[in-house]
């Protein structure tokens, strides 16, 4: 087409991505229809509200995954100016798995420059654990399976100071833990149960160490179930677009739940999951993909002693458009 004419420049022409977009959008429709069914036919109660919330989170996540695959108008010869980025990923260990996605907008600048940032994200996962409960025989341990769904909306600001890029966010988060069969807190069950809301704060730092090395630090805390997370990475560019390095992280809750129960036993204490591993990261002009893995302790294996007795793996994909 001639200069000045508007055409649609797809972020990728790969038909696999377009098919993925179609599947994601179909998933949104299916889950929203399920939400309507829940509201119309299930009695309004805690379980119904929880089911609707989880369906909405899945629909939101699928929608966020599909967003960057939509065609974006550009003029011939125009260089891309990214002001949106979306991401999706998975985190897996022996007792826990989590899928998540999100989108960040830069409404006042491009994605690399100083300015306001808006972010929305959501996720869904499952975990399992066992434990002794008050009134049970001393050698009996019940088996439980939990699901976690979350959603958050944040506003923040990005500032570049020399080789340092800093982002700070504040907002609200909602986290729902549903456990089956029921795990009564009075009998020693986990404190992290049900829906909880709270403020959230997050800090993300990136520092270039010359032309070949970099380091990053991400930290967050929310009042929803008093949840915190942190990750530090040190990377080296073996190629202009490929980095490898080491990482360490922690995820947990600040709740204190060591209690003496009615039968004289002590409740099992929530433990943070700490991890140490390695990662590889490939980046291009419009995005990046990274994978990581290493050793960790199991936050839900209450019979384990301190130390790394588990493995973890992650994958994360990000696209700017």
C-alpha positions, -999 to 999 in steps of 0.1 A, spaced: 0 0 0 12 36 -6 26 58 22 0 75 44 -26 47 39 -36 30 71 -31 -7 73 -32 -33 101 2 -44 113 -1 -76 133 24 -82 161 29 -116 146 18 -133 114 22 -167 128 -11 -185 124 -5 -204 156 -7 -172 176 -39 -162 158 -55 -195 166 -44 -191 202 -61 -157 203 -94 -173 190 -93 -200 216 -87 -175 244 -116 -154 233 -138 -184 230 -127 -193 266 -138 -159 278 -173 -164 263 -176 -199 278 -166 -188 313 -188 -157 312 -217 -179 302 -208 -202 332 -210 -171 354 -245 -163 342 -254 -200 349 -240 -198 385 -259 -166 392 -292 -179 377 -293 -214 392 -271 -217 423 -284 -204 457 -267 -171 466 -242 -180 493 -205 -181 500 -198 -211 477 -218 -195 449 -199 -162 452 -166 -180 453 -175 -200 421 -185 -169 403 -153 -151 414 -131 -180 401 -150 -181 368 -145 -143 364 -108 -146 371 -103 -173 345 -122 -152 319 -101 -121 328 -69 -141 324 -79 -155 291 -89 -121 279 -55 -106 290 -37 -134 271 -56 -126 239 -52 -88 241 -17 -85 224 -27 -106 194 -53 -81 182 -44 -61 151 -31 -26 158 -33 2 132 0 18 121 10 40 92 34 28 66 70 35 76 61 43 112 83 29 139 65 10 167 59 30 199 50 5 226 27 18 254 12 -16 264 26 -48 275 10 -81 285 24 -111 302 15 -147 311 33 -175 329 33 -206 350 49 -216 382 51 -253 392 65 -272 422 57 -305 438 27 -293 459 17 -261 441 10 -249 405 -1 -215 394 -11 -199 360 -13 -161 357 -15 -132 332 -17 -95 333 -14 -62 314 4 -30 320 -5 3 303 16 35 300 -12 61 292 11 92 293 43 79 276 58 49 258 65 18 279 102 26 283 99 62 294 91 79 328 54 81 335 22 67 350 16 29 349 -17 11 352 -17 -27 358 -43 -54 361 -36 -91 366 -51 -123 378 -43 -160 383 -55 -194 392 -37 -224 409 -40 -255 430 -21 -270 460 -23 -300 483 -12 -307 518 -18 -330 548 -19 -324 585 -30 -335 620 -62 -320 633 -75 -316 669 -94 -346 680 -79 -370 655 -57 -400 666 -21 -388 670 -9 -407 639 -37 -396 616 -31 -369 590 -59 -356 568 -55 -349 531 -66 -315 517 -66 -299 483 -68 -262 478 -74 -238 450 -63 -202 448 -76 -174 426 -66 -138 427 -71 -105 409 -54 -71 415 -56 -35 401 -26 -12 406 -15 23 397 21 33 397 49 53 383 81 44 364 113 65 368 146 61 351 178 74 368 208 66 348 211 29 345 184 22 371 148 18 362 124 18 391 86 11 392 64 16 423 28 5 424 -1 7 449 -36 -7 446 -60 -33 458 -59 -71 456 -84 -99 463 -73 -135 470 -95 -165 475 -84 -198 490 -109 -227 488 -100 -259 506 -117 -293 502 -127 -311 523 -133 -284 549 -103 -276 571 -117 -258 602 -93 -233 617 -105 -241 652 -92 -277 647 -58 -265 634 -67 -257 598 -48 -232 578 -55 -195 584 -54 -187 547 -89 -197 538 -118 -179 520 -119 -146 503 -98 -117 516 -92 -82 502 -65 -56 510 -42 -29 498 -12 -39 478 22 -24 472 49 -35 448 84 -23 439 103 -34 407 140 -24 402 162 -30 372 199 -20 371 222 -23 341 258 -32 352 276 -22 321 267 -34 286 267 -72 294 253 -76 330 222 -66 349 204 -72 381 167 -70 391 147 -70 423 109 -74 426 90 -72 459 54 -70 469 30 -72 499 -7 -72 502 -31 -72 532 -51 -100 514 -41 -129 536 -10 -109 545 8 -122 514 43 -112 503 67 -122 476 102 -113 464 126 -123 437 162 -112 429 180 -120 397 216 -114 384 220 -119 347 248 -119 321 242 -114 284 260 -142 266 245 -128 234 229 -94 227 194 -111 231 202 -140 254 208 -137 292 216 -164 317 220 -161 354 210 -170 390 179 -161 410 165 -165 445 130 -159 457 106 -161 486 67 -164 489 47 -165 521 24 -150 546 31 -129 577 3 -145 597 13 -162 629 -6 -195 634 13 -215 660 -15 -222 684 -22 -248 711 -54 -267 702 -82 -281 724 -65 -316 726 -32 -301 736 -16 -305 702 0 -275 684 -13 -262 650 11 -265 621 28 -233 612 27 -216 578 61 -216 563 74 -194 534 87 -211 503 122 -201 495 140 -210 463 174 -208 446 179 -215 410 191 -205 375 173 -188 346 176 -181 309 160 -151 291 155 -144 254 145 -109 244 135 -92 212 123 -57 203 87 -64 212 89 -89 241 108 -115 260 105 -151 272 122 -166 302 125 -200 319 139 -208 353 143 -238 377 160 -248 408 156 -261 444 131 -250 470 115 -259 503 78 -271 503 56 -246 520 28 -272 524 48 -302 535 45 -297 573 63 -329 582 95 -317 564 124 -301 582 142 -269 571 161 -272 539 156 -276 502 136 -307 496 117 -297 464 122 -285 429 105 -257 410 101 -245 375 87 -213 359 81 -199 324 71 -163 316 62 -147 283 58 -109 278 48 -90 247 48 -52 241 26 -35 216 
